[in-house]
Amino acid sequence: MLIFQEQKITISLLERLLAGAFGKEQMPKFRKKPVVIEAVKWTGYNLREIINFTGRHPSAEKWTWSEYEQVVRNKGLKIFTLEGSHLASVGDWIIKGIYGEFYPCKSDIFKKTYEPVED
């Protein structure tokens, strides 16, 4: 047995670790299941379309519509996801997930991941 950073490591474990470090051991691969989603691209000028899509978060109810538009112009568009709030950048796609949740997706990732669906 070898002592490695105060831990006992067997030769076979060390060989597996080294094989992984040099690319001999491959990680399992997965393909995304085909799923149809709804999405709207944030242009910076289509706030009403985004809010019609996502709904207005209760935290924004304290403002009038014009005040809310000003807040978004000054602080950015917050999308409330299952993991918390995320700022959407102009050009991001706002996606409705399979559980009805919303989240922003960068345009380049969106283009690589999704394609238009013909009805």
C-alpha positions, -999 to +999 in steps of 0.1 A: +000+000+000+011+036-006+005+065+017-008+094-004-017+126+013-022+108+046-046+083+030-040+047+022-044+040-015-041+006-031-020+002-063-052-006-083-069+025-071-039+046-080-038+030-114-074+038-120-069+074-109-039+078-132-057+062-161-085+087-157-061+116-155-045+105-188-078+098-206-077+060-207-108+057-187-138+073-204-167+090-186-202+077-193-219+097-221-256+108-222-279+122-249-306+147-240-341+132-245-361+149-272-384+173-254-405+201-268-402+234-249-416+269-252-392+298-252-391+336-258-359+355-267-352+385-245-345+415-267-345+442-241-376+456-256-402+428-251-407+429-214-445+426-218-441+395-239-417+380-214-441+387-185-470+374-204-450+342-208-435+338-173-461+357-152-451+386-130-433+376-099-451+386-066-420+407-056-427+430-086-463+436-077-453+466-055-445+486-087-467+500-114-459+488-149-439+518-158-420+516-125-413+479-132-400+487-167-376+513-151-364+487-125-357+462-153-339+489-173-317+498-143-312+464-126-318+439-154-345+412-159-347+387-131-360+352-139-371+333-109-360+297-113-363+266-091-327+274-079-334+311-072-333+343-093-310+347-123-304+378-144-312+373-180-290+392-205-303+407-237-302+379-263-309+351-237-338+328-243-363+324-215-373+287-215-403+271-199-390+238-185-408+205-183-421+212-148-434+247-158-404+264-144-386+292-162-349+298-167-326+319-189-304+302-215-275+318-234-283+321-271-253+300-283-262+272-260-299+275-271-289+272-307-268+241-300-295+224-279-328+233-296-343+235-330-377+249-342-406+225-341-430+224-370-466+220-358 
